[in-house]
Amino acid sequence: MAGDIRFGDGLSYFGPNLTIAVLNGTVPQWRLDDMVVRILAGWYLVGGDTEVPHPNFQSWTPDTFGPVHAHVGSTWGTGLVNQHVDVRREHGRLIREIGGASTVLLKNTHGTLPLNNMARLTAVFGEDAGSNPLGPNGCRNHACDVGTLAVGWGSGQASSPYLISPDAAIQHEVVSRYGSYESITNNSAFTQINALARRVRDNAGSGEGFANVDGNLGDRKNLTLWQGADAVIANVSATCNNTVLVIHSVGAVEIDQYKDNPNITAILWAGLPGEQSGYAIADVLFGRVNPGAKLPFTMGRNRSDYGTDVLYTPNQEVPQYNFQEGVFIDYRGFDHRNVTPVYEFGFGLSYTTFEYSGLVVEKLNVAKYQPTTGFSGPAPTYGTIDNDTSAHTFPGNVTRIPLYVYPWLNSTILNESYGATGFGDDSFIPENALNGTSFEHSPSSGPNGGNLYLWDILYHVRVNVTNTGKVVGDEVAQLYVSLGGPFDPNIILRGFERVTIDPGQTVQVTFPLARRDLSNWDTVKQDWVITEHIKTVYAGSSSRDLPLNAVLE
């Protein structure tokens, strides 16, 4: 059942309100049964009817014993709430591998990276390189910006069994080879940062500046670096002409000035790498991992480059947004408005180089599209509902826990139990929304993703990718399609494939194009249709580096 309206208020649009809606006919039984079926389908899929283990942890506290109902205290019962079952096995190895594989190399002037361990002094700067003095889980729900950013907060958080900071990992890397290493993880230590950065310059060493993007209450509401990171980067790069910038962030940030700064010779975007953060970035910095990831979003120069905006505060009780930008978001919006990004969607460098050639399109012989026809049966119902309101009042033998959302009523009189104005108002219900009789199938409808003809493969697009460098590397080949219409995006991503290629080797990548990939939604026909406009495919390494193209016949 859906939870409260605002966190911890104990109120809900569901709970007893759903019970009332079913009893007064606002929500028909078939709709309620459909909701239940959709929930229970997943439960049955994972064997919930045969194996139902009791919960062995409580997300609200790390304590072993405590209140059974965390938000209302010990008055309502205490007991064993966390068994601390360790299910990790060797997950750390995979997390480290994913951390390195997902790091995006954005800039690498004069082959600065990978580092060669020959620097007489390696220095690391920035709070994002260090540890949280309160521990990796020292801030409740990770709702702070202290130390390295490894996970999100709130619903995006996960407790760390340990957290390897970049400072610790890079120090180990350097010192294990008896090199010289220093770090400053206090962003306010301007004098000390400047002095150490000068020593790095004078000793022909390298400095890593770690930037951290703070969150706000709820979702992020800006594109800037927080915690004084910009000042630290400016301080270090003003005197160190071999500065490597590592960014941990949840998304796009404003880094135009760093792309153009000649003293910042390399930039890495490492996202939220998790508990192996330090080891993962060290693997990339020192060349054990050749970065092959690509940006999953566009980085613009400022907020206005993105066109559309977010809803910063709720505009009504149930927030509404009209999405007037349509399909023109991220790279499609940049292309549509002819805005040059700092780093485009799909961009990412490597320690080697790649070349694209030999684009070939193969048209397949498939059956003609057949719209779905026919009619459904009436909406099914299961069992019967007792419309006697007294059967749905709060049971006398059940202890009412504060803040819990229960389905039972406080009164047999529905409008009294409703407890708000507007009882019985059904003016908001769309026409035929309560009609559970037979209806005509939509032409695009069908099982598991719609009309099966939509997923027929119409073309195979093949492209050769050659590693023209000296080391093995991963390349993510990308396929985009132009649907050709006056209201269509310039290009739309329709496939990508990550391949590992040895030096001098050529690998052929094949992209299947389904009927759905080449279709537009027709609001009149209520179906996907392939228009008469010319369809063109583009292949390359990013949304703005597409050297090969071909027209689909």
C-alpha positions in Angstrom: 0.0 0.0 0.0 1.2 3.5 -0.8 2.8 5.4 2.1 2.2 8.8 3.7 1.7 12.1 1.9 4.6 13.8 3.6 7.3 11.9 5.3 6.1 10.8 8.8 2.7 12.6 8.8 0.7 9.4 9.0 -1.7 10.6 6.3 -2.2 8.9 2.9 -4.3 9.2 -0.3 -4.6 5.5 0.0 -5.1 3.6 3.3 -8.7 4.2 4.5 -9.3 6.6 1.6 -8.9 3.8 -0.9 -11.3 1.7 1.2 -13.8 4.6 1.1 -13.4 5.0 -2.6 -14.1 1.4 -3.3 -17.2 1.3 -1.0 -18.7 4.5 -2.5 -18.0 3.4 -6.1 -15.3 6.0 -6.9 -12.9 3.1 -7.5 -14.5 0.0 -9.0 -13.6 -3.4 -7.8 -12.0 -4.3 -11.1 -9.5 -1.5 -10.6 -8.7 -2.5 -7.1 -8.2 -6.1 -8.2 -6.0 -5.0 -11.0 -3.8 -3.0 -8.5 -3.5 -6.1 -6.3 -2.7 -8.4 -9.2 0.1 -6.1 -10.3 1.6 -6.2 -6.8 1.2 -9.9 -6.2 2.6 -10.9 -9.6 6.1 -9.8 -8.6 5.7 -11.5 -5.2 4.8 -14.8 -6.9 7.5 -14.4 -9.4 10.2 -14.5 -6.7 8.6 -17.4 -4.9 7.0 -15.3 -2.1 4.2 -17.9 -1.8 6.7 -20.7 -1.0 9.5 -19.0 0.9 8.8 -16.0 3.1 11.8 -15.2 5.2 11.3 -12.8 8.0 13.1 -9.4 7.6 16.6 -9.6 9.2 17.4 -5.9 9.1 15.8 -2.5 9.8 16.9 0.4 7.5 16.2 3.1 10.1 19.0 2.1 12.5 22.3 0.1 12.6 21.6 -1.0 16.2 21.1 -4.7 16.9 18.3 -4.2 19.3 15.8 -1.3 19.4 12.2 -0.2 18.8 10.4 -2.5 16.5 8.6 0.5 15.0 11.4 3.0 14.6 9.4 6.2 14.2 7.3 5.9 17.3 9.8 4.7 19.9 10.1 1.9 22.3 6.6 2.3 23.8 5.3 0.2 21.0 7.7 -2.7 21.4 11.4 -3.4 21.3 13.4 -6.4 20.0 16.0 -7.7 17.7 15.9 -5.4 14.6 19.2 -6.1 12.9 20.9 -9.5 12.5 23.8 -8.0 10.6 23.8 -10.7 8.0 26.9 -10.3 5.7 25.9 -11.2 2.2 28.8 -9.5 0.4 31.1 -12.4 -0.4 33.7 -10.8 -2.7 31.4 -8.0 -4.0 34.2 -5.5 -3.4 36.1 -6.9 -6.3 33.1 -6.3 -8.6 32.5 -2.9 -7.2 36.1 -1.9 -7.9 35.9 -3.3 -11.4 32.7 -1.4 -12.1 34.1 1.8 -10.5 37.1 1.8 -12.9 35.0 0.7 -15.9 32.5 3.5 -15.4 35.0 6.3 -15.0 34.9 8.8 -17.9 38.1 10.4 -19.2 37.1 13.9 -20.4 40.5 15.5 -20.9 44.0 14.2 -21.3 46.4 16.8 -22.6 49.8 15.5 -23.9 49.1 12.0 -22.5 49.2 13.2 -18.8 47.4 10.0 -17.9 48.2 7.3 -17.0 50.6 8.5 -14.4 54.0 6.9 -14.7 55.1 6.8 -11.0 58.1 8.9 -11.8 56.9 12.1 -10.1 59.2 13.2 -7.3 56.1 14.4 -5.4 52.5 13.5 -5.8 50.0 15.7 -4.0 46.2 15.3 -3.5 43.9 18.2 -2.7 40.3 18.5 -1.8 37.8 17.3 0.8 36.4 14.8 -1.7 39.7 12.9 -1.6 39.6 12.3 2.1 37.5 10.5 4.7 34.6 11.6 6.8 36.0 12.1 10.3 32.7 10.7 11.6 33.2 7.6 9.6 31.8 6.4 6.2 28.3 6.2 7.7 28.7 9.0 10.2 26.0 11.2 8.7 22.4 9.9 9.0 21.1 8.9 5.5 24.5 10.2 4.2 22.8 13.7 4.3 26.1 15.6 4.5 29.0 16.5 2.3 32.0 15.5 4.3 34.8 13.5 2.8 34.7 11.7 -0.5 31.3 11.3 -2.2 30.9 7.6 -2.8 27.1 7.1 -2.7 23.9 9.2 -2.9 21.8 10.2 0.0 18.2 9.6 1.1 16.6 7.0 -1.0 19.9 6.8 -3.0 22.0 5.8 0.0 23.7 2.6 1.0 25.7 2.0 4.2 29.3 1.2 3.5 31.0 -1.7 5.3 34.2 0.3 4.6 35.2 3.1 2.3 38.5 3.4 0.6 39.1 7.1 0.0 41.1 8.4 -2.9 43.6 9.8 -0.5 44.3 6.4 1.1 44.5 4.5 -2.2 46.7 7.0 -4.0 49.0 7.3 -1.0 49.4 3.6 -0.9 50.1 3.6 -4.7 52.8 6.1 -4.4 54.4 5.2 -1.1 54.5 1.5 -1.9 57.0 2.6 -4.6 58.8 4.7 -2.1 57.7 7.9 -3.7 56.8 11.2 -2.0 53.2 11.9 -1.2 51.3 14.7 0.6 47.6 15.5 0.8 45.5 18.4 2.0 41.8 17.5 2.4 40.7 20.8 4.0 39.2 23.1 1.4 39.7 26.1 3.6 43.5 25.6 4.0 44.2 28.1 1.1 47.8 29.0 2.3 48.9 25.4 2.7 47.2 24.3 -0.6 49.0 27.1 -2.4 52.4 26.2 -0.8 52.1 22.5 -1.6 50.9 23.2 -5.1 54.0 25.3 -5.7 56.2 22.5 -4.5 54.5 20.1 -6.9 55.2 22.4 -9.7 58.8 22.9 -8.7 59.4 19.2 -8.4 57.9 18.3 -11.8 55.3 16.2 -10.0 51.5 15.9 -10.4 48.6 17.0 -8.3 45.1 15.6 -8.1 42.3 17.9 -7.3 39.1 16.2 -6.1 35.8 18.0 -6.6 32.6 17.1 -4.8 29.1 18.1 -5.7 26.9 18.6 -2.6 23.3 17.7 -2.6 20.4 19.8 -1.3 17.4 18.8 0.7 15.9 16.2 -1.6 17.3 16.3 -5.2 20.1 18.4 -6.4 19.1 21.9 -7.5 22.2 23.3 -9.1 25.1 22.5 -11.5 27.9 24.0 -9.4 30.7 22.5 -7.4 30.1 22.9 -3.6 32.2 23.1 -0.5 34.5 25.7 -2.0 35.8 23.2 -4.6 36.1 25.9 -7.3 38.4 27.9 -5.0 40.6 24.9 -4.3 40.8 24.0 -8.0 41.7 27.6 -8.9 44.3 27.7 -6.1 46.0 24.4 -7.2 45.9 25.0 -11.0 47.2 28.5 -10.6 50.6 27.2 -9.6 50.6 23.5 -10.6 50.8 23.1 -14.4 50.1 19.4 -14.2 46.8 19.3 -12.4 44.5 16.3 -12.7 40.9 17.0 -11.8 38.7 14.1 -10.5 35.0 14.8 -10.2 32.6 12.8 -8.1 29.1 14.0 -8.8 25.6 12.7 -9.3 25.3 14.3 -12.7 26.3 17.2 -15.0 28.4 20.0 -13.5 29.7 23.3 -14.8 33.4 22.7 -15.8 33.9 24.8 -18.9 36.6 26.8 -17.2 38.5 23.7 -16.4 38.3 22.2 -19.9 40.0 25.4 -21.2 42.6 25.7 -18.4 46.0 24.7 -19.8 47.3 23.9 -16.3 44.5 21.3 -15.8 45.9 18.6 -18.0 43.4 15.8 -17.3 39.8 15.6 -16.1 38.0 12.4 -14.9 34.3 12.1 -14.1 34.0 9.2 -11.6 30.3 9.5 -10.6 29.5 7.7 -7.4 31.9 4.7 -7.3 30.9 3.2 -3.9 33.1 1.6 -1.2 36.1 0.9 -3.6 36.2 4.6 -4.7 39.9 5.1 -4.0 41.1 1.8 -5.5 38.9 2.3 -8.6 40.3 5.8 -9.4 43.8 4.7 -8.6 43.4 1.9 -11.1 42.6 4.5 -13.8 45.1 7.1 -12.8 48.0 4.6 -12.8 46.9 2.7 -15.9 45.8 -0.6 -14.6 42.4 0.2 -16.1 42.1 2.0 -19.5 39.0 4.2 -19.2 36.4 3.3 -21.7 33.1 4.8 -20.3 31.1 7.5 -21.9 29.1 10.4 -20.5 25.4 9.3 -19.9 24.4 13.0 -20.1 25.5 16.3 -21.7 27.6 18.8 -19.8 26.7 22.4 -20.8 28.3 25.7 -19.9 25.5 26.9 -17.7 22.0 26.1 -16.6 20.3 27.9 -19.5 22.1 25.6 -22.0 19.8 22.8 -20.9 16.6 24.6 -22.0 14.1 22.9 -19.7 14.3 23.3 -15.9 13.4 21.3 -12.9 10.5 21.8 -10.5 12.3 23.3 -7.5 9.4 23.4 -5.0 6.0 21.6 -5.1 3.5 23.6 -7.1 0.5 21.9 -5.5 -0.3 19.0 -3.1 0.5 16.5 -5.8 3.1 18.2 -7.9 2.4 18.5 -11.6 4.7 19.3 -14.5 3.6 19.6 -18.1 7.0 18.7 -19.8 6.6 21.2 -22.5 10.1 20.4 -23.8 8.6 17.2 -25.2 11.4 14.9 -26.4 14.0 17.7 -26.6 15.9 16.9 -23.5 19.7 16.5 -22.9 21.6 16.0 -26.2 18.4 16.2 -28.3 17.7 19.6 -26.7 21.2 20.9 -27.3 21.0 19.8 -30.9 17.6 21.3 -31.4 18.7 24.7 -30.1 22.1 24.4 -31.8 23.9 24.8 -28.4 27.5 23.7 -28.3 28.1 21.6 -25.1 31.3 21.5 -23.1 31.2 17.7 -23.3 28.5 16.0 -25.3 26.4 13.0 -24.4 28.3 9.8 -25.2 31.7 11.5 -25.0 34.7 9.7 -23.4 38.4 9.4 -24.1 40.7 6.5 -23.8 44.5 5.9 -23.3 44.4 4.6 -26.9 42.6 5.8 -30.1 40.0 4.3 -32.3 38.9 4.7 -35.9 35.5 4.0 -37.5 35.1 2.6 -41.0 33.1 0.4 -43.3 29.5 1.2 -42.4 27.2 -1.4 -44.0 23.4 -1.5 -43.8 21.6 -4.8 -44.4 17.9 -4.7 -45.0 16.0 -7.8 -43.7 13.0 -9.4 -45.3 10.2 -9.2 -42.6 6.4 -9.5 -42.6 4.3 -6.3 -43.0 3.2 -4.6 -39.8 -0.2 -5.7 -38.6 -2.0 -3.5 -36.1 -3.6 -5.3 -33.2 -7.4 -5.7 -33.6 -10.3 -7.1 -31.7 -11.9 -6.4 -28.3 -11.0 -7.3 -24.8 -13.3 -9.0 -22.4 -14.7 -7.2 -19.4 -12.2 -6.3 -16.7 -11.9 -9.3 -14.4 -12.8 -9.3 -10.7 -11.9 -11.8 -8.1 -14.2 -12.6 -5.2 -16.8 -10.1 -3.8 -16.6 -7.0 -1.7 -18.7 -6.7 1.4 -20.3 -3.3 1.1 -21.3 -3.2 4.7 -19.2 -0.4 6.1 -19.1 -2.0 9.6 -17.1 -4.9 8.1 -14.3 -2.4 7.4 -13.9 -0.5 10.7 -10.7 -0.8 12.7 -10.7 -4.2 14.4 -10.9 -4.1 18.2 -8.2 -6.7 18.6 -5.5 -4.9 16.6 -3.2 -2.4 18.3 -3.1 0.9 16.5 0.5 1.9 16.0 0.9 5.7 15.5 1.8 7.0 12.0 1.0 3.6 10.4 -1.3 3.8 7.4 -4.1 1.2 7.9 -6.9 0.4 5.4 -9.6 0.3 8.1 -12.2 3.0 8.8 -12.8 5.1 11.9 -16.5 5.3 11.3 -19.3 3.4 9.5 -20.4 6.7 8.1 -18.1 7.2 5.1 -18.1 11.0 4.9 -17.2 11.1 8.6 -14.4 8.6 8.1 -13.2 10.6 5.1 -12.5 13.5 7.4 -12.0 16.1 4.6 -14.0 18.4 2.4 -15.2 17.3 -1.0 -16.6 13.9 -0.1 -18.5 12.5 -3.1 -17.0 14.9 -5.6 -16.3 12.8 -8.7 -15.9 15.8 -11.2 -12.2 15.0 -11.5 -12.8 11.5 -12.9 -12.3 11.3 -16.7 -15.1 10.1 -18.9 -15.4 6.3 -19.0 -12.7 5.8 -16.4 -15.0 3.7 -14.3 -16.1 1.6 -17.3 -14.9 -1.9 -16.9 -16.8 -3.4 -19.9 -15.1 -4.6 -23.1 -13.0 -2.2 -25.1 -11.4 -2.2 -28.5 -7.7 -3.0 -28.5 -5.2 -0.2 -29.3 -3.4 -1.0 -32.6 -0.1 -0.8 -30.8 -1.1 -3.0 -27.9 0.2 -6.5 -27.1 2.0 -8.5 -24.6 5.3 -7.5 -23.0 6.1 -4.2 -24.8 3.2 -3.9 -27.1 2.4 -5.2 -30.6 5.0 -7.9 -31.4 5.5 -6.5 -35.0 7.0 -3.4 -33.5 10.0 -5.5 -32.4 10.7 -7.1 -35.8 14.3 -6.3 -36.8 14.2 -4.4 -40.1 17.9 -3.7 -40.5 21.3 -4.7 -39.3 23.8 -1.9 -39.3 27.5 -2.9 -39.1 30.5 -0.8 -38.5 34.2 -1.5 -38.1 36.1 -0.1 -35.1 39.9 -0.3 -35.2 42.3 0.3 -32.2 44.9 2.6 -33.8 46.8 3.1 -30.6 49.4 1.1 -28.6 47.4 -0.4 -25.7 44.3 -2.5 -25.4 41.2 -0.5 -24.8 37.4 -0.4 -24.6 35.3 1.6 -27.1 31.6 2.2 -26.9 30.4 2.3 -30.5 27.1 4.3 -30.8 24.4 4.2 -33.4 22.0 7.2 -33.9 19.0 7.5 -36.2 17.5 10.6 -37.8 13.8 10.1 -38.3 13.8 13.0 -40.7 10.6 14.8 -39.7 10.4 18.5 -39.1 9.4 18.0 -35.5 11.9 15.2 -34.8 15.2 15.4 -32.9 18.2 15.7 -35.1 19.4 12.3 -34.0 18.2 9.7 -31.5 20.4 7.1 -29.8 19.3 3.6 -31.0 22.1 1.4 -30.0 25.5 1.2 -28.3 28.0 -1.6 -27.8 31.1 -1.7 -25.6 33.9 -3.8 -27.1 37.5 -4.5 -26.0 40.0 -4.2 -28.9 43.7 -5.0 -29.0 46.2 -2.6 -30.6 45.9 -2.9 -34.4 42.8 -5.1 -34.2 39.5 -4.3 -36.0 36.2 -5.4 -34.5 32.9 -5.3 -36.4 30.0 -4.1 -34.3 26.4 -5.0 -35.3 23.4 -2.9 -34.4 19.9 -4.3 -34.9 17.2 -1.7 -35.8 13.7 -2.7 -34.9 10.5 -1.3 -36.5 9.9 0.6 -33.3 13.3 2.3 -33.5 12.3 3.9 -36.8 8.7 4.8 -35.8 6.9 7.9 -34.7 3.8 8.0 -32.5 0.7 8.9 -34.5 -1.8 10.6 -32.2 -4.7 10.1 -34.7 -4.1 6.4 -35.4 -2.9 5.8 -31.8 -0.2 3.7 -33.2 3.5 3.7 -34.1 4.1 4.4 -37.8 7.1 4.7 -40.0 6.7 8.1 -41.8 7.7 8.9 -45.3 10.6 11.1 -44.2 14.1 9.9 -45.1 15.7 7.8 -42.3 19.5 8.1 -41.8 21.8 6.2 -39.5 24.9 7.6 -38.0 27.8 5.7 -36.2 30.6 7.0 -34.1 32.0 7.5 -30.7 29.6 10.2 -29.3 26.5 12.2 -30.1 28.7 14.8 -31.8 31.4 12.6 -33.3 29.6 10.6 -35.9 31.9 10.2 -38.9 29.8 7.5 -40.7 26.3 7.7 -42.1 23.9 6.0 -44.5 20.4 6.5 -45.7 18.0 3.6 -45.0 16.4 2.3 -48.2 
